[in-house]
Amino acid sequence: MTRIESKHVSIARPASALYDFLQDMNNFKPLLPQDRISDWACDGNSCSFMVQGAATIGLALDGGTPNSLVKMKSTDRAPFPFTLDVHLREEDGATQAFQVFQAELNPIIKMMVEKPLKNLFDHIADKMVALHG
């Protein structure tokens, strides 16, 4: 199992506000690197987009725990099955947040996607801070 964890960030908002924000997949678009994303499509519960120089990614909400965990999973539009969990923990008036990506990848695919995915998840973490303080 390949596991990629984003950097941990502190966001000056309650966990409930971030959880609610992430429950609408339309809100995922501003978290992505706009210069590397095209063909965005979203219905609120799922989204898909093309990553420049890579594949189309499909992502859908898949449950979780209110105010602490947002679970997402790949759709049939993704090149391989994966999960992406956003962990939220409220602490001293701020929320600590990070993402965990997990997938069964063969060694060649892992070698190709591990660094770009880590960079993408770190970018999303930074954008969550930028958008929400």
ChimeraX attribute file (.defattr): number of C-alpha atoms within 10 A of each C-alpha:
attribute: neighborCount
match mode: 1-to-1
recipient: residues
	/A:1	8
	/A:2	13
	/A:3	15
	/A:4	17
	/A:5	17
	/A:6	21
	/A:7	17
	/A:8	15
	/A:9	17
	/A:10	19
	/A:11	24
	/A:12	16
	/A:13	16
	/A:14	19
	/A:15	24
	/A:16	16
	/A:17	12
	/A:18	19
	/A:19	20
	/A:20	13
	/A:21	13
	/A:22	17
	/A:23	20
	/A:24	16
	/A:25	20
	/A:26	17
	/A:27	14
	/A:28	18
	/A:29	17
	/A:30	12
	/A:31	18
	/A:32	19
	/A:33	13
	/A:34	10
	/A:35	8
	/A:36	12
	/A:37	16
	/A:38	13
	/A:39	9
	/A:40	15
	/A:41	15
	/A:42	18
	/A:43	11
	/A:44	14
	/A:45	14
	/A:46	21
	/A:47	22
	/A:48	22
	/A:49	21
	/A:50	17
	/A:51	18
	/A:52	11
	/A:53	8
	/A:54	11
	/A:55	12
	/A:56	17
	/A:57	18
	/A:58	22
	/A:59	23
	/A:60	20
	/A:61	22
	/A:62	16
	/A:63	13
	/A:64	15
	/A:65	11
	/A:66	13
	/A:67	18
	/A:68	18
	/A:69	20
	/A:70	22
	/A:71	19
	/A:72	22
	/A:73	21
	/A:74	22
	/A:75	19
	/A:76	11
	/A:77	15
	/A:78	17
	/A:79	13
	/A:80	14
	/A:81	15
	/A:82	18
	/A:83	19
	/A:84	23
	/A:85	20
	/A:86	20
	/A:87	21
	/A:88	27
	/A:89	16
	/A:90	18
	/A:91	13
	/A:92	8
	/A:93	11
	/A:94	17
	/A:95	24
	/A:96	20
	/A:97	23
	/A:98	22
	/A:99	22
	/A:100	17
	/A:101	19
	/A:102	16
	/A:103	17
	/A:104	14
	/A:105	17
	/A:106	10
	/A:107	9
	/A:108	8
	/A:109	11
	/A:110	14
	/A:111	11
	/A:112	10
	/A:113	12
	/A:114	15
	/A:115	11
	/A:116	11
	/A:117	16
	/A:118	19
	/A:119	13
	/A:120	16
	/A:121	22
	/A:122	19
	/A:123	16
	/A:124	22
	/A:125	23
	/A:126	18
	/A:127	16
	/A:128	21
	/A:129	17
	/A:130	11
	/A:131	10
	/A:132	12
	/A:133	11
